[in-house]
């Protein structure tokens, strides 16, 4: 294991709530099977960085689970009825965590919940969500085969763009979702999600059509389904992106 691999391993462990190692045998002892007991662990925040090392984020340790489904449920429970940023007091109905196959090879990441998502607690359920379902089915998959999440878990008022403090507070939970699911391919939907994950200010017109390495996956930016509803001619470009997705998923 070289220095870069070790750094990635430690970053991954930190984001999952492992804040160190110990020679004490009790540290390695399994408790009830759902998490590892660590007598030195506490609820103190951990500081780690995002995948590009540009933003310090604080995370409180969560239990270490053996299965992605259990781990995702643990992260969701840890988020709870979140009040960590101002969006909790600006009219949101509930936290919209994410939905889908916890072992998915394909993950979609959008910007933030809209009005329908805020009511139902599920991402991409409005007209844009219906179009996304059709896009998924066009490459031979079902919606339940993939995982769908947003950068921000709460609806911003009037569907405005999320602000920097909201992103900094919420995006570590998306990082955890990605690292637990371990998708082969991540498709970002729209300008905001692509710029946020890639730490880029380039417009989506320049980002789409390109392939990026991201947290062990291949990341493909494409247009948001809501944009396609307003600009149907761009469906051709999205179809080209999805053909690349299908090709990557078919590779071992």
N, C-alpha and C positions, 0 to 999 in steps of 0.2 A: 504493500500500500504506500503510494507516494504522498508527498506533502499535500497536494491538492485533494486527493481522495480522502485523506485523513481530515482535512478541514471541512470537506463536504459532509463527511460522516458525523463530525462533531456538531456542525450546524443543524443537520437533520435531527440529531438526538436532542439538541437544545430546544428546537421548536416543538418536539413531542413532550417536553417537560423533564428530560433527563438533565440534571444540572451538575453531574459529576460521577465519578466512580469511586469505589472504596474496596479495600482488601478485606473488610469485615464480611464474613460469610453471610451475615444477615442481609447484607445489601443485595445478594444474589438470590435469596430465598423467595420463592413464589408464595404468595398468600393464597387467596381463594381461586386463583387461576385467571383472574381478570386483570390483575396488575402486579407489578413487582413492588415489594415492600422495601423502602429505603428509609432507615431510621434518621438519616441526615436531611431528608427532603422536607420542605415546608411550603407554604403558600406564597413565599416571597417571589416577586417578579423576577424573570430572567431577561437579560438583554441579549438580543441576537440581531442579525442583519438579514435583509431580504436577499434574494438570490444573486443580485448584482452588487451587494455590499454597500449600498448607498443610503439605506435608511435604518437607523436603530429602532427596534421595536421591543416592547416589553410584553412578555408572555408569562402567565402564571402556570406552573406545572400542572399537567393533567395526567391521569393514570395511563399506563402503557398497556394497550390491549393487543391481543394476538391476532384478531381479525379486523380488516378494514371497516366492516359494518359496525362492529362494536366500538372501534376507535372513533368513527365519525359520530356515532351516537353520543360518545363521551364528550367530544368537542361541542356538539350541539347543546348538550346539557350544561356544559361549562359556560357557554355564551348566555344561556337562559333568556330572561326578559331583559336584554342588554340595555344598560344605561351608560355605556362607556363614552359615548359622544353625544353631541347635541341633537342628533336626529331623533333620539328617543323622545324628545320633548317638542318635536316640530310636526306632530300629527300622524306619525306612522302608526299603523294598527298592530303590526307584529313583526318579528324577525323572520326573514325568508332565508333559510339556511342553505338549501340545495336539495336536489332530488335525483334519484336514478340508481344505477348499478354501482355499488361500492367497489367492484372489481373491474370497472369499465376500462376498455382500451382507448375509448374516445371520450373526451371531456369538452364541453362547451362553457365558455366564460363570457358573461355579459357585463353590463355596466352596473345596474341597480334595479331593484323591483319597481314596477309601475303600479298603477292603481289596482288592476286585477290581481296582480301578484300579492300586493299588500293585503288584500281582502282574503285571498285563498291560502296564503302562506306557501305558495309553490312558484318557482321561477318560470317565466315564459308560458303563461296560460292564456293571454289575450290573443288578439289577431296576429301579432308578431310571433307568439308562441305556437299558434296553429301552423303558421308558415314554416317555422323551425322544425316542427314535427314532420312536415312534408319533405323538407330538405333531408332530414335523417332517413326517412323511408326511401328516398331516391337513391341512396347508396346501399340499400338492402338491409338496413337496420331498423329496429323499433326504438321508440323513445325510451323504453325501459332498459334497453341495452347500453345506453350512454349515461353519463352523469352531467347534470346541468347546474351551474352556480353563477353567482355574480361577485364582482369585486366588493361591492357594498351590500350588506345584508338588510338594510332598512331603506324604505322609500324616501328620497329627498322631497321636500315640498315642491309642488308643481312640477315634479320630474326634472328639476334643475340638475346640472352636473354636480356630482359629489365634490366636496371641497377637500383641500389637502389634509386638514386635521382629521376629517372623517375617513379618508383613505388610510392614513397612517395608523389609525386605531383599528380598522376593520380588515385590512388586507392580510395580516398574519393568519387569520382564520382561513382565508382562501389558500395561503401557502400550505397550511396543515392539510386541507382537503386534497390538494394536489399531491402532496407527499404521501398521504395515506392511500389514495386510490392508485397512484403510480400509472397514469394513463400512458399509452404509447404516443397519442396525438392530442394536443390541445388546440381547439379552434376558438379564437377570440372573436367576439361578435361586435363589430363597430369600432369607431375611433378610440373611444375612451378606454375600453378594456385592453386593446392592443397597446396604446401609449402607456397605460399604467403598468402592465406587466413587463413591457420591454424598456421602460424608462426612456421613452422616446417622445419627441415632439413632432415627428414626421406625420403628415396626414395619412389617413387610411388608404388613400389612393396610391401612395408610395409604399406603404407597408404590405398591402395585400399582394399576392403573387410571389411572395418571398417565404423562405423557410428558415425558422430560427430554432436553436437549441435552447430548451428552457426546463430546468429542474428535472433532467433526465428524460424529457419528452421532446417531440418535435412540435413546434408551435406554428400555426398557420393563421394569420389574420385574415378576416374576410368582412364583408359588409353586414351590418345589423339587419335582421329581418324587417324591422320597422322601416329602415331606409328602402328596402326592396318593395315594400308596399307603396311607397311614394315614387319609386323609380324602378319600375318593373324591368326596364332594359338591362339593369345591372345583374339580373338573375343569371345571365350567361357567364359573367365573371365568377359569381359564386359557385356555379356548377363546375367551372374549371378548378376552383379551389377544392371542391368536394371530391372531384376525381383524384386529386393528389392525396387527399385524406384516405380515400378507399385504397389507393395503391400502397400507402404507407402501412395501413392496417393489415394488408395482405402479406407483408414481409415478416419473416420470422426474426 
